[in-house]
């Protein structure tokens, strides 16, 4: 029995295992903003003239219940619901059904006349939940964007193909096809997005970049928009920058306690370079922002140069790279150094010039944080050496390298145990006695996870601090394989080992661990 359930029984709260059939959940009616319900883990279920019945997963969160009472101006009757069931009900209550979006596509086909989306105003900043009177094209674009936000997508892909326009969402790092709007409205949909992004709607031959700012249930959401001309039309990708979904804090992004202690020691040093490596979409920026948030203080001057600035951090000076005026990382970094910084964050080290300035900055009393695109931590030093950085500079300036990946979590709504085969355990390097009850877990697929078996992601990390032995190895050779072997001898837990431990604990699947770490393991 969970601690929360024991508390609910002690306080005499009614207990409901499943709240899917309560009126508000069944009819998708909500009294409070989505973000409040999601963060506070509470959901109004039904109301009378004087009170509201509310499902909660934490009976001791009296402060949030009091906030809700003041917000609704009614008495609150709390009932206890397990967190997994409550989260599923929140998603069902607020989230738009795919059938509703498909119905809009049907409305388009029945429209009496075509309405050109490019004649509509952009209406920057309008609330997606409040749009009802627009023509079908605009309502359909709004519905797609709204559905993508509510399903936790990071990107929306609009891709013209020979068959028509394909709409896909990237959810938990994996693209999933959702819709195929009527072919005759393809150009209008793409034009509408370009209008919202303030792009040149007459230009179809060159790539363009733009931004959109919208509201969803009271919170602002930014979109970074990119177009690319392909043989069947213009391909458009929207990157969703939802501040409400960003969890900043090194203790909140999945770093295990032992590694976190080592990393915190590094980021509080006054000078040197800390590198974060991994592929695009592995959470490097979130890790850097979390580190900056932790060391941010009134007596610190923290400055960043990024391409682009994705989220604004309070108390930190952030600068965008701008290729149109020839403001690149190297040039911007030189000017930052004249601003008397204590800590500098560089979005990415892409060339020798930027690397040299970063190293020089670290050697003259600055703490520098940056990213590289490498498969693991030791390879970062090899990459810098390949750029032409001398080994003695690497050994004297680099404090440590953190490599990371994101693995998908097993959906709690359909989590299923199974007995793994000997071959599967061998692939993970695990023994049966290391598993919980001798079993691994997978997701069977349900409505909450849209049939994928996964819901949410969790970080896996490997940290290679530059100990004296690793520095000696760097001076001898920057070969990634030799550095990796030395780092493991010095106590580094690899990405693969950390992923296998998460699979053994039931948080993710063996297939997911192998998907994101197989390349690292094969190269070791």
C-alpha positions in Angstrom: 0.0 0.0 0.0 1.4 3.4 -1.0 2.0 6.1 1.6 -0.6 8.4 0.0 -3.3 5.7 0.2 -2.5 5.2 3.9 -2.8 8.9 4.5 -6.1 9.0 2.6 -7.5 6.2 4.8 -6.2 7.9 7.9 -8.0 11.1 7.0 -11.2 9.3 6.0 -11.1 10.4 2.4 -13.2 8.4 -0.1 -11.0 6.3 -2.4 -11.6 5.9 -6.1 -9.4 3.6 -8.2 -10.9 4.8 -11.5 -12.4 8.2 -12.1 -13.0 7.9 -15.9 -16.8 7.7 -15.5 -17.2 10.9 -13.5 -19.2 13.6 -15.4 -16.4 16.1 -16.1 -14.0 13.4 -17.2 -16.5 11.6 -19.4 -17.7 14.8 -21.0 -14.2 16.4 -21.2 -15.3 19.4 -19.2 -12.7 21.3 -17.1 -13.0 24.0 -14.4 -9.3 24.7 -14.0 -6.4 25.3 -16.4 -4.6 22.3 -17.7 -1.2 23.3 -16.3 -2.7 23.7 -12.8 -4.3 20.3 -12.9 -1.2 18.6 -14.2 1.2 20.2 -11.8 -1.0 20.0 -8.7 -2.2 16.5 -9.6 -5.9 17.3 -8.9 -9.0 17.3 -11.1 -12.5 18.5 -10.5 -15.0 15.6 -11.1 -18.4 17.1 -10.6 -20.0 20.1 -8.9 -23.2 21.1 -7.1 -24.4 24.6 -6.3 -22.2 24.9 -3.3 -19.3 22.4 -3.7 -17.0 20.7 -6.1 -15.8 17.1 -5.8 -12.0 17.0 -6.6 -9.7 14.0 -7.2 -6.3 14.3 -5.5 -3.2 12.1 -5.4 -1.6 13.8 -2.4 -3.9 14.1 0.6 -1.4 16.3 2.4 -1.3 19.0 -0.3 -3.6 21.2 1.6 -2.1 24.4 0.2 -3.2 23.5 -3.3 -6.7 22.5 -2.1 -7.0 25.9 -0.5 -5.8 27.6 -3.8 -8.5 25.6 -5.6 -11.2 26.6 -3.1 -10.3 30.3 -3.6 -10.2 29.9 -7.4 -13.6 28.1 -7.7 -15.2 30.0 -4.9 -16.9 26.8 -3.6 -16.3 24.2 -1.0 -14.0 21.4 -2.0 -14.8 17.7 -1.4 -11.5 15.8 -2.0 -11.4 12.1 -2.9 -8.2 10.1 -3.2 -7.2 8.6 -6.6 -3.9 6.9 -7.4 -1.6 9.1 -9.3 -1.5 7.0 -12.5 -5.3 6.9 -12.7 -5.5 10.6 -12.0 -3.0 11.5 -14.7 -4.8 9.3 -17.2 -8.1 11.1 -16.3 -6.4 14.6 -16.7 -5.2 13.6 -20.2 -8.6 12.3 -21.1 -10.4 15.4 -19.8 -8.3 18.0 -21.4 -6.9 16.4 -24.4 -8.6 16.7 -27.8 -9.5 13.4 -29.3 -8.0 12.5 -32.7 -11.6 11.9 -34.0 -12.4 15.6 -33.4 -9.4 16.7 -35.5 -10.4 14.2 -38.2 -13.9 15.6 -38.1 -12.4 19.0 -39.0 -10.9 17.4 -42.1 -14.3 16.1 -43.0 -15.7 19.6 -42.5 -13.1 20.9 -45.0 -14.4 18.5 -47.6 -17.9 19.7 -47.1 -17.1 23.4 -47.2 -19.2 25.3 -49.6 -16.3 27.4 -50.9 -12.6 27.5 -50.6 -11.2 30.2 -48.3 -7.6 31.3 -48.8 -5.7 31.1 -45.5 -3.3 33.7 -46.6 -6.0 36.3 -46.4 -6.5 35.8 -42.7 -4.6 37.8 -40.1 -1.9 36.1 -38.1 -3.5 37.0 -34.8 -0.2 36.4 -32.8 -0.8 35.4 -29.2 -4.4 34.2 -29.5 -5.6 31.3 -27.3 -5.9 28.0 -29.1 -8.7 27.0 -26.7 -10.8 30.0 -27.6 -11.0 29.7 -31.4 -14.3 28.7 -32.8 -15.4 31.1 -35.5 -12.6 30.7 -38.0 -12.8 29.1 -41.4 -12.1 25.3 -41.6 -8.4 25.7 -42.7 -7.6 27.9 -39.7 -9.6 25.7 -37.3 -7.8 22.6 -38.6 -4.3 24.1 -38.2 -5.3 25.2 -34.6 -6.6 21.7 -33.9 -3.4 20.1 -35.0 -1.3 22.4 -33.0 -3.5 22.0 -29.9 -3.6 18.2 -30.2 0.2 18.1 -30.5 0.7 20.3 -27.4 -1.7 18.2 -25.4 -0.1 14.9 -26.5 3.3 16.2 -25.3 4.9 16.5 -28.8 8.2 18.3 -29.2 7.8 18.8 -33.0 5.1 18.8 -35.6 6.0 17.7 -39.2 4.0 18.8 -42.2 5.4 16.8 -45.1 4.0 17.0 -48.7 4.2 13.6 -50.3 3.1 12.1 -53.6 -0.1 10.9 -51.9 -0.8 14.1 -50.0 0.1 16.1 -46.9 1.4 13.9 -44.0 1.1 15.3 -40.4 3.4 13.6 -37.8 4.1 14.4 -34.2 7.4 13.6 -32.4 6.4 12.2 -29.1 9.0 11.1 -26.6 11.6 11.3 -29.3 9.8 9.1 -31.9 7.7 10.3 -34.9 4.1 9.1 -35.0 1.8 9.7 -38.0 -1.4 11.3 -37.0 -3.4 12.9 -39.9 -3.6 13.3 -43.7 -5.5 16.5 -44.5 -7.5 16.6 -47.8 -5.0 17.0 -50.7 -6.8 20.0 -52.1 -6.2 22.0 -48.9 -2.4 21.2 -48.7 -1.3 24.6 -49.9 -3.8 26.5 -47.8 -2.6 24.7 -44.6 1.1 25.4 -45.3 0.3 29.0 -46.3 -1.6 29.5 -43.0 1.4 28.3 -41.0 3.7 30.7 -43.0 1.4 33.6 -42.3 1.4 32.8 -38.6 5.2 32.6 -38.7 5.5 36.0 -40.5 7.2 34.4 -43.5 7.1 35.4 -47.1 4.2 33.5 -48.5 5.2 34.2 -52.1 8.6 32.5 -51.6 8.5 28.8 -52.3 12.0 28.2 -53.6 14.2 29.1 -50.6 14.2 27.7 -47.0 12.7 30.1 -44.4 12.7 30.4 -40.6 10.1 32.0 -38.4 8.5 32.0 -35.0 5.0 31.8 -33.6 3.7 32.8 -30.2 0.4 31.4 -29.0 -1.5 30.9 -25.8 -2.9 27.6 -24.5 -5.2 27.7 -21.5 -3.5 30.9 -20.1 0.1 29.9 -20.7 2.3 31.2 -23.6 3.9 28.7 -26.0 6.5 29.6 -28.5 7.1 27.7 -31.8 10.3 27.7 -33.9 9.2 27.2 -37.5 11.4 26.0 -40.5 10.4 25.5 -44.1 12.3 23.5 -46.7 11.4 23.2 -50.4 11.1 19.6 -51.5 9.9 17.9 -54.7 6.3 17.7 -53.6 6.0 21.2 -52.1 7.2 22.9 -48.9 8.0 20.8 -45.9 7.4 22.6 -42.6 8.5 21.6 -39.1 7.3 23.4 -35.9 9.5 22.9 -32.8 7.3 23.4 -29.7 9.0 25.4 -27.0 6.6 24.9 -24.0 8.0 26.5 -20.9 5.3 24.7 -18.8 6.9 21.3 -19.7 10.5 22.3 -18.9 11.8 20.8 -15.7 14.9 22.8 -14.7 17.0 21.5 -11.8 19.8 18.9 -11.8 17.8 16.9 -9.2 14.8 16.8 -11.5 16.2 15.5 -14.8 16.9 11.9 -13.9 20.6 12.1 -12.8 21.3 9.4 -10.1 22.5 10.6 -6.7 26.2 9.5 -7.0 26.7 11.1 -10.4 24.8 14.2 -9.3 27.2 14.7 -6.4 30.2 14.6 -8.8 28.6 17.0 -11.3 27.6 19.5 -8.7 31.2 19.6 -7.5 32.3 20.4 -11.0 29.8 23.2 -11.7 30.8 25.0 -8.5 34.4 25.2 -9.5 35.5 28.8 -10.5 37.2 28.0 -13.8 37.5 25.3 -16.5 35.3 23.8 -19.1 32.4 21.3 -18.6 31.1 19.7 -21.8 27.7 18.0 -22.3 27.5 15.6 -25.3 24.8 13.7 -27.1 22.7 13.8 -30.3 20.1 16.4 -31.1 17.1 16.1 -28.9 18.9 14.3 -26.0 18.2 17.1 -23.5 21.7 18.8 -23.5 20.2 22.3 -23.4 17.9 21.4 -20.5 20.9 20.0 -18.6 23.0 23.2 -19.2 20.0 25.4 -18.2 19.6 23.3 -15.0 23.3 23.7 -14.1 23.1 27.5 -14.7 19.9 27.8 -12.6 21.7 26.0 -9.8 24.7 28.3 -9.7 22.8 31.5 -10.5 23.2 34.1 -7.8 23.1 37.9 -7.5 26.9 38.0 -7.1 27.4 36.0 -10.4 27.5 37.4 -13.9 26.3 34.5 -16.1 26.1 35.0 -19.9 25.2 32.7 -22.7 25.4 32.7 -26.5 23.0 30.2 -28.2 21.6 29.3 -31.6 18.8 30.1 -30.8 17.9 31.0 -27.2 15.1 28.5 -26.5 14.0 29.5 -23.0 14.6 32.7 -21.1 16.3 32.3 -17.8 15.8 35.0 -15.1 18.9 36.8 -14.0 21.0 35.5 -16.9 22.1 37.5 -20.0 21.4 35.5 -23.1 22.4 36.3 -26.7 21.3 34.8 -30.0 23.7 33.9 -32.8 22.7 35.8 -35.9 24.2 34.7 -39.3 22.6 37.6 -41.1 24.9 40.1 -39.4 27.8 37.6 -39.1 27.4 37.2 -35.4 28.6 33.6 -34.8 29.7 31.8 -31.7 33.3 33.0 -31.9 32.6 36.6 -32.5 29.9 36.7 -29.8 32.1 35.0 -27.4 34.8 37.6 -27.8 32.4 40.4 -27.0 31.0 38.4 -24.0 34.5 38.3 -22.5 34.5 42.1 -22.4 31.4 42.0 -20.2 33.2 40.7 -17.1 31.5 37.3 -17.0 31.9 34.7 -14.2 30.2 31.9 -16.1 29.8 31.5 -19.9 27.5 29.1 -21.7 28.2 28.4 -25.4 25.4 26.7 -27.2 27.7 24.5 -29.2 31.4 24.2 -30.0 31.4 23.8 -33.8 34.8 24.9 -34.9 38.4 25.3 -33.9 38.1 29.1 -33.4 35.2 28.8 -30.9 37.0 25.9 -29.1 40.2 28.0 -28.8 38.4 31.0 -27.3 36.5 28.8 -24.9 39.7 27.2 -23.7 41.4 30.6 -23.4 38.4 31.8 -21.4 38.6 28.9 -19.0 42.4 29.4 -18.5 41.8 33.1 -17.6 39.4 32.4 -14.7 36.0 31.7 -16.3 33.8 28.7 -15.9 32.6 27.6 -19.4 29.8 25.3 -20.2 29.1 24.0 -23.7 27.9 21.1 -25.9 29.4 18.8 -28.5 27.8 16.2 -30.8 29.6 13.0 -29.9 28.4 9.5 -29.0 30.0 9.3 -25.5 32.0 11.3 -23.0 35.5 10.2 -24.0 34.8 11.0 -27.7 34.5 14.7 -26.8 38.2 15.0 -26.2 38.9 13.1 -29.4 36.7 15.5 -31.3 38.4 18.6 -29.9 41.8 17.0 -30.8 40.6 16.5 -34.3 39.7 20.2 -34.5 43.4 20.9 -33.8 43.4 21.6 -30.0 46.7 20.7 -28.4 46.6 17.8 -25.8 48.2 19.9 -23.1 45.3 22.5 -23.5 42.7 19.8 -23.2 44.3 18.3 -20.1 44.6 21.7 -18.4 41.2 23.2 -19.2 38.6 20.4 -19.3 37.0 19.7 -16.0 34.7 16.9 -17.1 32.4 15.6 -19.8 28.8 14.5 -19.4 27.2 12.3 -22.1 23.5 11.8 -22.1 20.5 10.1 -23.8 16.8 10.0 -23.2 15.0 6.7 -22.9 11.2 6.3 -23.0 9.5 5.4 -19.8 7.1 2.4 -19.7 3.5 3.7 -19.6 2.2 3.2 -16.0 -1.3 2.6 -17.4 -0.4 -0.6 -19.3 2.9 -1.7 -17.7 3.1 -5.5 -18.0 5.7 -7.9 -16.5 7.3 -10.8 -18.4 10.0 -13.3 -18.0 13.0 -12.3 -20.3 14.9 -14.9 -22.4 18.5 -15.7 -21.7 19.5 -14.0 -24.9 17.7 -10.8 -23.9 19.4 -10.7 -20.5 22.8 -11.4 -22.1 22.3 -8.4 -24.4 21.8 -6.2 -21.4 24.6 -7.8 -19.4 22.2 -8.6 -16.6 21.6 -11.7 -14.5 18.1 -12.9 -13.6 18.7 -12.4 -9.9 19.4 -8.7 -10.6 15.8 -8.2 -11.7 12.7 -7.4 -9.6 11.1 -10.8 -9.1 13.1 -12.1 -12.0 11.1 -10.1 -14.5 11.4 -7.2 -16.9 8.6 -5.0 -18.0 7.0 -3.6 -21.2 4.0 -1.5 -22.1 1.1 -3.4 -23.7 -0.3 -0.2 -25.3 -3.4 1.8 -24.1 -5.3 5.1 -24.8 -3.0 7.0 -22.4 0.1 6.3 -24.4 -1.7 6.1 -27.8 -0.8 2.4 -28.2 3.0 2.9 -28.0 3.5 1.4 -24.5 5.6 4.4 -23.5 4.8 7.7 -21.7 7.4 10.3 -20.9 11.2 10.0 -20.9 14.0 9.6 -18.5 17.6 10.7 -18.8 20.6 8.3 -18.7 24.1 9.8 -18.1 27.8 9.0 -18.0 30.2 11.5 -16.4 33.9 11.5 -17.0 35.7 13.9 -14.7 39.3 14.5 -15.8 41.2 12.8 -13.0 45.0 12.9 -12.9 45.2 9.5 -14.6 42.8 10.5 -17.4 44.8 13.7 -17.9 48.0 11.7 -18.2 46.2 9.5 -20.8 45.1 12.6 -22.7 48.7 13.8 -22.9 49.7 10.4 -24.3 46.8 9.8 -26.7 43.4 11.2 -27.4 42.1 7.9 -28.8 38.5 7.5 -27.6 38.8 3.8 -27.0 41.8 4.2 -24.7 40.2 7.1 -22.9 37.0 5.1 -22.4 38.9 2.2 -20.9 40.8 4.5 -18.5 37.5 6.2 -17.5 35.8 2.9 -16.7 38.8 1.9 -14.6 38.4 5.3 -12.8 34.8 4.4 -11.9 32.8 5.8 -14.8 29.4 4.1 -15.2 28.6 4.0 -19.0 25.4 5.0 -20.7 24.7 1.3 -21.5 25.2 0.2 -17.9 23.0 2.9 -16.5 20.3 2.1 -19.1 20.5 -1.6 -18.2 20.0 -0.7 -14.5 16.9 1.3 -15.4 15.5 -1.7 -17.4 16.2 -3.9 -14.4 14.3 -1.5 -12.2 11.2 -1.6 -14.4 11.4 2.0 -15.6 12.1 1.3 -19.2 12.4 -1.6 -21.6 15.4 -3.6 -22.8 14.5 -2.7 -26.4 14.6 1.1 -25.6 18.0 0.8 -23.9 19.5 -1.0 -26.8 17.9 1.5 -29.2 19.6 4.5 -27.7 22.9 3.0 -26.5 23.7 0.1 -28.9 26.1 2.3 -31.0 28.1 3.2 -27.8 28.3 -0.4 -26.7 29.3 -1.7 -30.1 32.1 0.8 -30.3 33.5 0.0 -26.9 
